[in-house]
Structures are given as C-alpha cells and as structure tokens.
Amino acid sequence: MKAFFIFLTGLLLWQCTSKLDFEQARQLDIQPVFEGDILYIDLHQTNLIDSTGNFRNVIRDTVDFGIFDDGKVRDGFLKAEIAAAWNNTFYRNFTTTYYFIDDQNQAVESGQFTIQAADVVHPDISGDTIFIFDKANNPNFVNFRKIVLEINVSPEDLPVENKTLHLQTKGTFYTNITLE
C-alpha cells in the first residue's frame, strides 16, 4: 500500500510539472496604466482682453509632455484616453483644439470640441469629452512631446462679461510592457 501511494504521488507530480514552460519565467508581461492631470485652465474676463484693450479671440497654452521619453512605455503603447471637462459661465462659445506636437513642431494628432455658451436660463454650462488615440490607428502618436491647447472665442464682442471658463484635461495611457 505504501509503495502504491508513493507511485501515485510521483505520477501526480510528474503530470503537474511536465507541461510547465520554465522559459516563460524569464520574461514578464505587464500592462501598466498611467493616469494624470495634463492641463488646467481658468479663463477670466482679463484673459480675453489684451494690454491695449482689444479683444483676444484666440488663447493658447503649451505643456511639455514626456511620457514617451521612456523607451519601454513608447514601445508598449496601446492607447490613450484624453478627457476634457469644462464649466462655462460666459455668454460665449469656445472652440477648443488640442494639438499633439512632435520634436519638429508638427501635429501628429489633434482633437476638437465646442463648449456651449451659458445664457440667462442656463447660467452654468458643464460638459466633458474623451478623445481616444490608439497605436493601431496612428502609430506616430507616440512621437508627440508637447500638447498645445488652442481656444477660439466667439463672438468677438466687447465688453467682455465678468465670467469664467474652467477647463481640466486628464490623460490615461495604456501600455503592454515585456520585462526580460
């Protein structure tokens, strides 16, 4: 009986280990997700008028962005979700465009949306949008190194009301990295 038990235990151990691939232990696939704030802007009345009192119909801001400076993150990039949320109390529309710019100052990708004007009935307009960029549709997306935000304001009327536009941008970057 003891011999049979030893034989059966040995057979079970052999069955469990015969299909193991120890070469897989030398590499590890991980799928980290990187999240973070990218840009936050508060536009006020003073931002829409230049120093000479003229209306500024285009507002720009630039943010350096280095997530793809790391070669493993760059090579393992799968997709990015860029989310923008806003709150507008101006009686004006804003057309907002994000440009993803490479080292040669060329746009490798862009995304645009409109922020609706507030009014007397709706004095506070909020909304959000999400842009999805993936490696399959644009493998050059990983070449961007800065984001340029351009906000076009309409109508171009003076005086500018004493209101505010809050705009916040966040990014979620999905990757698949193999460690050896």
DRENPA-3360 file (N, C-alpha, C; in nm, 2 decimals, always signed):
BEGIN
1 = MKAFFIFL = +0.08/-0.12/+0.00/+0.00/+0.00/+0.00/+0.09/+0.13/+0.00 ~ +0.19/+0.12/+0.08/+0.28/+0.24/+0.09/+0.35/+0.26/-0.05 ~ +0.39/+0.15/-0.12/+0.45/+0.16/-0.25/+0.36/+0.22/-0.35 ~ +0.23/+0.18/-0.34/+0.13/+0.23/-0.43/+0.11/+0.38/-0.41 ~ +0.11/+0.43/-0.29/+0.09/+0.57/-0.25/+0.21/+0.65/-0.31 ~ +0.33/+0.60/-0.29/+0.45/+0.67/-0.35/+0.44/+0.68/-0.50 ~ +0.40/+0.57/-0.56/+0.39/+0.56/-0.71/+0.29/+0.67/-0.75 ~ +0.17/+0.67/-0.69/+0.06/+0.76/-0.73/+0.10/+0.91/-0.71;
9 = TGLLLWQC = +0.17/+0.94/-0.60/+0.22/+1.07/-0.57/+0.32/+1.11/-0.68 ~ +0.41/+1.03/-0.71/+0.51/+1.06/-0.82/+0.45/+1.08/-0.95 ~ +0.35/+1.00/-0.98/+0.27/+1.02/-1.11/+0.20/+1.15/-1.11 ~ +0.14/+1.19/-1.00/+0.07/+1.32/-1.00/+0.17/+1.44/-1.01 ~ +0.28/+1.43/-0.94/+0.38/+1.53/-0.96/+0.44/+1.54/-1.10 ~ +0.46/+1.43/-1.16/+0.51/+1.43/-1.30/+0.41/+1.49/-1.39 ~ +0.28/+1.46/-1.37/+0.17/+1.52/-1.46/+0.16/+1.67/-1.44 ~ +0.18/+1.72/-1.32/+0.17/+1.86/-1.29/+0.29/+1.94/-1.35;
17 = TSKLDFEQ = +0.40/+1.88/-1.35/+0.52/+1.96/-1.39/+0.56/+1.94/-1.54 ~ +0.51/+1.84/-1.60/+0.55/+1.81/-1.74/+0.51/+1.92/-1.84 ~ +0.40/+1.99/-1.81/+0.35/+2.09/-1.90/+0.40/+2.24/-1.87 ~ +0.49/+2.25/-1.77/+0.54/+2.38/-1.73/+0.65/+2.42/-1.83 ~ +0.64/+2.55/-1.87/+0.74/+2.61/-1.95/+0.83/+2.71/-1.87 ~ +0.94/+2.66/-1.83/+1.03/+2.74/-1.74/+1.09/+2.86/-1.82 ~ +1.08/+2.86/-1.95/+1.14/+2.97/-2.03/+1.05/+3.10/-2.01 ~ +0.92/+3.08/-1.98/+0.83/+3.19/-1.96/+0.87/+3.26/-1.83;
25 = ARQLDIQP = +0.93/+3.20/-1.74/+0.97/+3.26/-1.61/+1.08/+3.37/-1.64 ~ +1.14/+3.37/-1.75/+1.25/+3.47/-1.78/+1.19/+3.60/-1.84 ~ +1.06/+3.60/-1.87/+1.00/+3.73/-1.92/+0.87/+3.75/-1.85 ~ +0.84/+3.87/-1.83/+0.72/+3.91/-1.76/+0.64/+4.01/-1.84 ~ +0.52/+3.99/-1.88/+0.44/+4.08/-1.95/+0.35/+4.16/-1.84 ~ +0.36/+4.29/-1.84/+0.28/+4.37/-1.75/+0.20/+4.47/-1.83 ~ +0.09/+4.52/-1.78/+0.01/+4.61/-1.86/-0.02/+4.73/-1.77 ~ +0.08/+4.82/-1.74/+0.06/+4.93/-1.66/-0.03/+5.04/-1.72;
33 = VFEGDILY = -0.10/+5.11/-1.64/-0.19/+5.22/-1.69/-0.14/+5.34/-1.62 ~ -0.10/+5.45/-1.69/-0.05/+5.57/-1.64/-0.16/+5.67/-1.65 ~ -0.20/+5.74/-1.54/-0.30/+5.84/-1.53/-0.25/+5.97/-1.47 ~ -0.30/+6.08/-1.51/-0.26/+6.20/-1.45/-0.32/+6.32/-1.51 ~ -0.31/+6.43/-1.44/-0.36/+6.56/-1.49/-0.26/+6.61/-1.59 ~ -0.32/+6.67/-1.70/-0.23/+6.72/-1.81/-0.24/+6.88/-1.81 ~ -0.35/+6.93/-1.79/-0.37/+7.08/-1.81/-0.49/+7.12/-1.74 ~ -0.48/+7.24/-1.67/-0.59/+7.30/-1.60/-0.59/+7.45/-1.63;
41 = IDLHQTNL = -0.70/+7.50/-1.68/-0.71/+7.64/-1.72/-0.83/+7.71/-1.66 ~ -0.81/+7.83/-1.61/-0.92/+7.92/-1.57/-0.91/+8.04/-1.66 ~ -1.01/+8.06/-1.74/-1.02/+8.18/-1.83/-1.11/+8.28/-1.76 ~ -1.07/+8.40/-1.74/-1.15/+8.51/-1.69/-1.16/+8.62/-1.79 ~ -1.24/+8.72/-1.75/-1.26/+8.84/-1.83/-1.12/+8.90/-1.87 ~ -1.03/+8.91/-1.78/-0.90/+8.97/-1.82/-0.82/+8.89/-1.92 ~ -0.84/+8.76/-1.93/-0.77/+8.68/-2.03/-0.82/+8.71/-2.17 ~ -0.93/+8.76/-2.19/-0.99/+8.78/-2.32/-0.97/+8.93/-2.37;
49 = IDSTGNFR = -0.90/+9.01/-2.30/-0.86/+9.14/-2.34/-0.71/+9.16/-2.33 ~ -0.65/+9.21/-2.44/-0.50/+9.23/-2.43/-0.47/+9.36/-2.36 ~ -0.34/+9.39/-2.35/-0.30/+9.51/-2.27/-0.35/+9.64/-2.33 ~ -0.38/+9.64/-2.46/-0.43/+9.77/-2.53/-0.58/+9.78/-2.53 ~ -0.65/+9.68/-2.46/-0.80/+9.68/-2.46/-0.87/+9.61/-2.57 ~ -0.79/+9.55/-2.66/-0.85/+9.48/-2.77/-0.89/+9.34/-2.73 ~ -0.99/+9.29/-2.80/-1.04/+9.15/-2.78/-0.94/+9.05/-2.83 ~ -0.91/+8.94/-2.74/-0.83/+8.83/-2.78/-0.92/+8.71/-2.82;
57 = NVIRDTVD = -0.93/+8.68/-2.94/-1.02/+8.57/-2.98/-0.96/+8.43/-2.98 ~ -0.82/+8.43/-2.96/-0.75/+8.30/-2.96/-0.66/+8.30/-2.83 ~ -0.68/+8.20/-2.75/-0.60/+8.18/-2.63/-0.52/+8.05/-2.65 ~ -0.39/+8.05/-2.62/-0.31/+7.93/-2.64/-0.23/+7.90/-2.51 ~ -0.21/+7.77/-2.49/-0.12/+7.73/-2.38/-0.05/+7.60/-2.43 ~ +0.07/+7.58/-2.38/+0.15/+7.47/-2.42/+0.21/+7.40/-2.30 ~ +0.20/+7.26/-2.31/+0.25/+7.18/-2.20/+0.35/+7.08/-2.25 ~ +0.47/+7.07/-2.20/+0.56/+6.97/-2.23/+0.52/+6.84/-2.18;
65 = FGIFDDGK = +0.54/+6.73/-2.25/+0.48/+6.60/-2.21/+0.58/+6.49/-2.24 ~ +0.63/+6.43/-2.14/+0.74/+6.33/-2.16/+0.72/+6.19/-2.13 ~ +0.59/+6.14/-2.13/+0.56/+6.00/-2.10/+0.63/+5.91/-2.20 ~ +0.64/+5.95/-2.32/+0.70/+5.86/-2.42/+0.85/+5.87/-2.43 ~ +0.91/+5.95/-2.34/+1.06/+5.95/-2.34/+1.12/+5.82/-2.29 ~ +1.04/+5.74/-2.22/+1.08/+5.61/-2.17/+1.06/+5.51/-2.29 ~ +1.16/+5.45/-2.33/+1.15/+5.36/-2.45/+1.06/+5.24/-2.43 ~ +1.05/+5.19/-2.31/+0.96/+5.07/-2.28/+0.81/+5.12/-2.29;
73 = VRDGFLKA = +0.78/+5.24/-2.24/+0.65/+5.29/-2.24/+0.61/+5.32/-2.39 ~ +0.71/+5.38/-2.46/+0.69/+5.42/-2.60/+0.66/+5.29/-2.69 ~ +0.74/+5.19/-2.67/+0.73/+5.07/-2.75/+0.60/+4.99/-2.71 ~ +0.56/+5.00/-2.58/+0.45/+4.92/-2.54/+0.32/+4.99/-2.54 ~ +0.31/+5.11/-2.60/+0.19/+5.19/-2.60/+0.08/+5.12/-2.68 ~ -0.04/+5.12/-2.62/-0.16/+5.06/-2.68/-0.26/+5.17/-2.72 ~ -0.30/+5.25/-2.62/-0.39/+5.35/-2.65/-0.39/+5.46/-2.54 ~ -0.45/+5.58/-2.57/-0.46/+5.69/-2.47/-0.60/+5.74/-2.48;
81 = EIAAAWNN = -0.65/+5.77/-2.36/-0.78/+5.84/-2.35/-0.75/+5.98/-2.28 ~ -0.78/+6.08/-2.36/-0.76/+6.22/-2.32/-0.90/+6.27/-2.29 ~ -0.92/+6.30/-2.16/-1.05/+6.35/-2.12/-1.05/+6.50/-2.08 ~ -1.14/+6.57/-2.13/-1.16/+6.72/-2.10/-1.29/+6.74/-2.04 ~ -1.29/+6.81/-1.92/-1.41/+6.85/-1.86/-1.41/+7.00/-1.84 ~ -1.53/+7.06/-1.86/-1.54/+7.21/-1.85/-1.66/+7.26/-1.78 ~ -1.65/+7.38/-1.74/-1.76/+7.45/-1.68/-1.75/+7.60/-1.73 ~ -1.86/+7.64/-1.80/-1.86/+7.77/-1.87/-1.97/+7.86/-1.81;
89 = TFYRNFTT = -1.93/+7.98/-1.77/-2.04/+8.08/-1.73/-2.04/+8.20/-1.83 ~ -1.95/+8.20/-1.92/-1.95/+8.31/-2.03/-2.07/+8.29/-2.12 ~ -2.12/+8.40/-2.17/-2.22/+8.40/-2.27/-2.16/+8.39/-2.41 ~ -2.06/+8.30/-2.42/-1.98/+8.29/-2.55/-1.95/+8.14/-2.57 ~ -1.94/+8.10/-2.69/-1.90/+7.97/-2.73/-1.74/+7.97/-2.74 ~ -1.69/+7.85/-2.71/-1.54/+7.83/-2.72/-1.52/+7.71/-2.80 ~ -1.44/+7.72/-2.91/-1.39/+7.60/-2.98/-1.25/+7.57/-2.94 ~ -1.24/+7.45/-2.88/-1.12/+7.40/-2.82/-1.05/+7.30/-2.90;
97 = TYYFIDDQ = -0.92/+7.31/-2.93/-0.85/+7.22/-3.01/-0.72/+7.18/-2.93 ~ -0.69/+7.05/-2.92/-0.57/+7.00/-2.87/-0.48/+6.96/-2.99 ~ -0.36/+7.00/-2.99/-0.26/+6.96/-3.09/-0.15/+6.88/-3.02 ~ -0.12/+6.76/-3.06/-0.02/+6.68/-3.01/+0.10/+6.70/-3.10 ~ +0.21/+6.77/-3.05/+0.32/+6.82/-3.13/+0.44/+6.74/-3.11 ~ +0.51/+6.70/-3.22/+0.64/+6.63/-3.21/+0.76/+6.72/-3.20 ~ +0.88/+6.67/-3.20/+1.00/+6.75/-3.19/+1.02/+6.84/-3.31 ~ +0.96/+6.82/-3.42/+0.98/+6.90/-3.54/+0.86/+7.01/-3.55;
105 = NQAVESGQ = +0.79/+7.02/-3.44/+0.67/+7.11/-3.43/+0.56/+7.08/-3.53 ~ +0.55/+6.95/-3.56/+0.44/+6.91/-3.64/+0.33/+6.84/-3.56 ~ +0.21/+6.85/-3.59/+0.10/+6.79/-3.52/+0.09/+6.64/-3.56 ~ +0.10/+6.55/-3.47/+0.09/+6.41/-3.50/-0.05/+6.36/-3.48 ~ -0.13/+6.44/-3.41/-0.27/+6.41/-3.38/-0.34/+6.54/-3.33 ~ -0.47/+6.55/-3.34/-0.54/+6.66/-3.28/-0.68/+6.61/-3.24 ~ -0.75/+6.69/-3.16/-0.88/+6.67/-3.12/-0.95/+6.80/-3.10 ~ -1.08/+6.81/-3.13/-1.15/+6.94/-3.12/-1.29/+6.92/-3.07;
113 = FTIQAADV = -1.34/+7.01/-2.99/-1.48/+7.01/-2.94/-1.52/+7.16/-2.92 ~ -1.65/+7.17/-2.90/-1.71/+7.31/-2.88/-1.77/+7.31/-2.74 ~ -1.74/+7.42/-2.67/-1.80/+7.44/-2.54/-1.92/+7.54/-2.56 ~ -2.03/+7.51/-2.53/-2.15/+7.59/-2.55/-2.16/+7.71/-2.46 ~ -2.22/+7.82/-2.50/-2.23/+7.94/-2.42/-2.34/+7.92/-2.32 ~ -2.31/+7.99/-2.20/-2.41/+7.99/-2.10/-2.52/+8.10/-2.14 ~ -2.63/+8.10/-2.07/-2.73/+8.21/-2.10/-2.81/+8.23/-1.97 ~ -2.91/+8.32/-1.98/-2.98/+8.36/-1.86/-3.05/+8.24/-1.80;
121 = VHPDISGD = -3.11/+8.15/-1.89/-3.18/+8.03/-1.84/-3.08/+7.93/-1.78 ~ -2.96/+7.91/-1.85/-2.86/+7.82/-1.81/-2.73/+7.89/-1.78 ~ -2.72/+7.95/-1.67/-2.60/+8.04/-1.64/-2.47/+7.96/-1.61 ~ -2.48/+7.83/-1.61/-2.36/+7.75/-1.58/-2.37/+7.62/-1.67 ~ -2.29/+7.62/-1.77/-2.29/+7.50/-1.86/-2.17/+7.41/-1.83 ~ -2.19/+7.29/-1.81/-2.08/+7.19/-1.79/-2.09/+7.08/-1.89 ~ -1.97/+7.02/-1.91/-1.97/+6.90/-2.00/-1.83/+6.84/-2.00 ~ -1.82/+6.74/-2.08/-1.69/+6.67/-2.09/-1.69/+6.59/-2.23;
129 = TIFIFDKA = -1.57/+6.56/-2.26/-1.55/+6.48/-2.39/-1.42/+6.39/-2.37 ~ -1.42/+6.28/-2.44/-1.30/+6.20/-2.43/-1.25/+6.17/-2.57 ~ -1.12/+6.19/-2.59/-1.06/+6.15/-2.72/-0.98/+6.02/-2.70 ~ -0.99/+5.93/-2.79/-0.92/+5.80/-2.78/-0.83/+5.79/-2.90 ~ -0.70/+5.77/-2.87/-0.60/+5.76/-2.97/-0.53/+5.62/-2.94 ~ -0.52/+5.54/-3.05/-0.46/+5.41/-3.03/-0.35/+5.39/-3.13 ~ -0.27/+5.29/-3.10/-0.15/+5.26/-3.18/-0.19/+5.21/-3.32 ~ -0.30/+5.13/-3.32/-0.34/+5.07/-3.45/-0.38/+5.18/-3.55;
137 = NNPNFVNF = -0.45/+5.29/-3.51/-0.49/+5.39/-3.60/-0.39/+5.50/-3.63 ~ -0.30/+5.52/-3.53/-0.19/+5.62/-3.55/-0.07/+5.58/-3.47 ~ +0.02/+5.50/-3.54/+0.14/+5.46/-3.46/+0.24/+5.58/-3.44 ~ +0.22/+5.69/-3.50/+0.30/+5.81/-3.48/+0.26/+5.89/-3.35 ~ +0.15/+5.85/-3.29/+0.11/+5.92/-3.17/+0.21/+5.93/-3.07 ~ +0.29/+5.82/-3.05/+0.40/+5.82/-2.95/+0.51/+5.92/-2.98 ~ +0.51/+5.99/-3.09/+0.61/+6.09/-3.12/+0.58/+6.23/-3.06 ~ +0.47/+6.25/-3.01/+0.44/+6.38/-2.95/+0.52/+6.41/-2.83;
145 = RKIVLEIN = +0.56/+6.53/-2.81/+0.64/+6.57/-2.69/+0.58/+6.69/-2.62 ~ +0.48/+6.75/-2.68/+0.41/+6.86/-2.61/+0.26/+6.87/-2.66 ~ +0.18/+6.93/-2.58/+0.04/+6.95/-2.62/+0.02/+7.10/-2.62 ~ -0.04/+7.14/-2.73/-0.08/+7.28/-2.75/-0.23/+7.29/-2.74 ~ -0.28/+7.37/-2.65/-0.42/+7.39/-2.64/-0.45/+7.52/-2.70 ~ -0.55/+7.53/-2.79/-0.59/+7.65/-2.86/-0.74/+7.67/-2.84 ~ -0.78/+7.78/-2.78/-0.92/+7.81/-2.75/-0.96/+7.93/-2.84 ~ -1.05/+7.91/-2.93/-1.11/+8.02/-3.01/-1.24/+8.07/-2.94;
153 = VSPEDLPV = -1.25/+8.20/-2.93/-1.36/+8.26/-2.86/-1.46/+8.32/-2.96 ~ -1.59/+8.30/-2.94/-1.68/+8.38/-3.02/-1.81/+8.40/-2.93 ~ -1.88/+8.51/-2.95/-1.85/+8.61/-3.05/-1.74/+8.70/-3.00 ~ -1.68/+8.78/-3.09/-1.57/+8.87/-3.06/-1.62/+9.01/-3.03 ~ -1.70/+9.01/-2.92/-1.77/+9.14/-2.88/-1.70/+9.19/-2.76 ~ -1.70/+9.32/-2.75/-1.66/+9.40/-2.63/-1.79/+9.46/-2.58 ~ -1.82/+9.48/-2.46/-1.73/+9.45/-2.35/-1.74/+9.30/-2.32 ~ -1.64/+9.25/-2.25/-1.64/+9.11/-2.21/-1.70/+9.10/-2.07;
161 = ENKTLHLQ = -1.80/+9.01/-2.06/-1.87/+8.99/-1.93/-1.77/+8.93/-1.83 ~ -1.80/+8.96/-1.70/-1.72/+8.91/-1.59/-1.76/+8.77/-1.55 ~ -1.71/+8.67/-1.63/-1.75/+8.53/-1.61/-1.62/+8.45/-1.62 ~ -1.64/+8.31/-1.61/-1.52/+8.22/-1.60/-1.55/+8.10/-1.69 ~ -1.44/+8.05/-1.75/-1.44/+7.91/-1.81/-1.33/+7.83/-1.74 ~ -1.37/+7.72/-1.68/-1.28/+7.62/-1.62/-1.26/+7.51/-1.72 ~ -1.14/+7.47/-1.75/-1.12/+7.35/-1.84/-1.01/+7.27/-1.77 ~ -1.04/+7.14/-1.76/-0.94/+7.05/-1.70/-0.92/+6.93/-1.79;
169 = TKGTFYTN = -0.79/+6.89/-1.81/-0.76/+6.78/-1.90/-0.68/+6.68/-1.83 ~ -0.73/+6.55/-1.84/-0.66/+6.44/-1.78/-0.63/+6.33/-1.89 ~ -0.52/+6.26/-1.86/-0.49/+6.15/-1.96/-0.47/+6.02/-1.89 ~ -0.51/+5.91/-1.96/-0.50/+5.77/-1.92/-0.43/+5.70/-2.04 ~ -0.31/+5.65/-2.01/-0.23/+5.58/-2.11/-0.21/+5.43/-2.08 ~ -0.25/+5.35/-2.17/-0.25/+5.20/-2.16/-0.13/+5.15/-2.23 ~ -0.05/+5.06/-2.17/+0.07/+5.00/-2.23/+0.07/+4.85/-2.20 ~ +0.16/+4.79/-2.28/+0.19/+4.65/-2.25/+0.34/+4.64/-2.26;
177 = ITLE = +0.40/+4.61/-2.15/+0.55/+4.61/-2.14/+0.60/+4.47/-2.11 ~ +0.70/+4.42/-2.18/+0.76/+4.30/-2.15/+0.89/+4.32/-2.09 ~ +0.91/+4.26/-1.97/+1.03/+4.27/-1.89/+1.11/+4.14/-1.91 ~ +1.23/+4.14/-1.94/+1.31/+4.02/-1.96/+1.43/+4.02/-1.86;
% end
